[in-house]
Amino acid sequence: MSNALSSVDIEHPLGVIGLFLMLIVAVMANHGYTAHRTLTGRIGGFLARRTIDAVAAIGWLIDRLPRPSPRAEA
Protein backbone atom coordinates (compact mmCIF):
# COMPACT_ATOMS: atom_id res chain seq x y z
CA MET A 1 0.00 0.00 0.00
CA SER A 2 1.47 3.34 -0.98
CA ASN A 3 1.24 6.55 0.95
CA ALA A 4 -1.65 8.62 -0.44
CA LEU A 5 0.10 11.89 0.38
CA SER A 6 3.17 11.05 -1.69
CA SER A 7 1.05 10.42 -4.79
CA VAL A 8 -0.47 13.92 -4.79
CA ASP A 9 0.75 16.21 -7.59
CA ILE A 10 1.68 19.48 -5.86
CA GLU A 11 2.91 21.52 -8.83
CA HIS A 12 -0.50 22.24 -10.40
CA PRO A 13 -2.14 23.63 -7.20
CA LEU A 14 0.94 25.75 -6.49
CA GLY A 15 0.78 27.14 -10.02
CA VAL A 16 -2.87 28.08 -9.55
CA ILE A 17 -2.05 29.74 -6.23
CA GLY A 18 0.77 31.66 -7.91
CA LEU A 19 -1.53 32.93 -10.66
CA PHE A 20 -4.12 33.98 -8.08
CA LEU A 21 -1.47 35.90 -6.10
CA MET A 22 -0.28 37.63 -9.29
CA LEU A 23 -3.87 38.69 -9.97
CA ILE A 24 -4.11 40.17 -6.46
CA VAL A 25 -0.91 42.15 -7.00
CA ALA A 26 -2.15 43.44 -10.37
CA VAL A 27 -5.40 44.66 -8.83
CA MET A 28 -3.72 46.26 -5.80
CA ALA A 29 -0.79 47.89 -7.62
CA ASN A 30 -2.81 50.65 -9.27
CA HIS A 31 -4.50 51.64 -6.03
CA GLY A 32 -1.40 51.22 -3.89
CA TYR A 33 1.01 53.33 -5.91
CA THR A 34 -1.03 56.31 -7.10
CA ALA A 35 -1.25 59.65 -5.35
CA HIS A 36 -4.15 60.04 -2.91
CA ARG A 37 -5.48 63.35 -1.62
CA THR A 38 -7.89 62.16 1.06
CA LEU A 39 -7.26 60.31 4.30
CA THR A 40 -9.44 57.44 3.13
CA GLY A 41 -7.41 57.18 -0.08
CA ARG A 42 -4.14 57.20 1.84
CA ILE A 43 -5.36 54.46 4.18
CA GLY A 44 -6.57 52.43 1.20
CA GLY A 45 -3.20 52.86 -0.51
CA PHE A 46 -1.40 51.82 2.66
CA LEU A 47 -3.54 48.69 2.95
CA ALA A 48 -2.99 47.88 -0.74
CA ARG A 49 0.79 48.12 -0.28
CA ARG A 50 0.63 45.89 2.81
CA THR A 51 -1.43 43.39 0.81
CA ILE A 52 1.27 43.34 -1.86
CA ASP A 53 3.86 42.79 0.89
CA ALA A 54 1.81 39.88 2.25
CA VAL A 55 1.60 38.33 -1.21
CA ALA A 56 5.39 38.63 -1.51
CA ALA A 57 5.81 36.90 1.87
CA ILE A 58 3.47 34.08 0.84
CA GLY A 59 5.37 33.63 -2.41
CA TRP A 60 8.67 33.57 -0.54
CA LEU A 61 7.37 30.86 1.79
CA ILE A 62 5.99 28.76 -1.05
CA ASP A 63 9.34 29.00 -2.88
CA ARG A 64 11.03 27.51 0.17
CA LEU A 65 8.75 24.47 0.46
CA PRO A 66 10.79 21.30 0.18
CA ARG A 67 10.51 19.60 -3.17
CA PRO A 68 9.09 16.09 -3.12
CA SER A 69 11.77 13.47 -3.53
CA PRO A 70 11.76 11.69 -6.88
CA ARG A 71 10.45 8.18 -6.60
CA ALA A 72 10.86 5.24 -8.88
CA GLU A 73 7.67 3.98 -10.47
CA ALA A 74 7.34 0.26 -9.86
Buried (B, 14 or more C-beta within 10 A) or exposed (E): EEEEEEEEEEEEEEEEEBEEBEEBBEEBBEBBEEEBEEEEEEEBBEEBBEBBEEBEEBBEEEEEEEEEEEEEEE
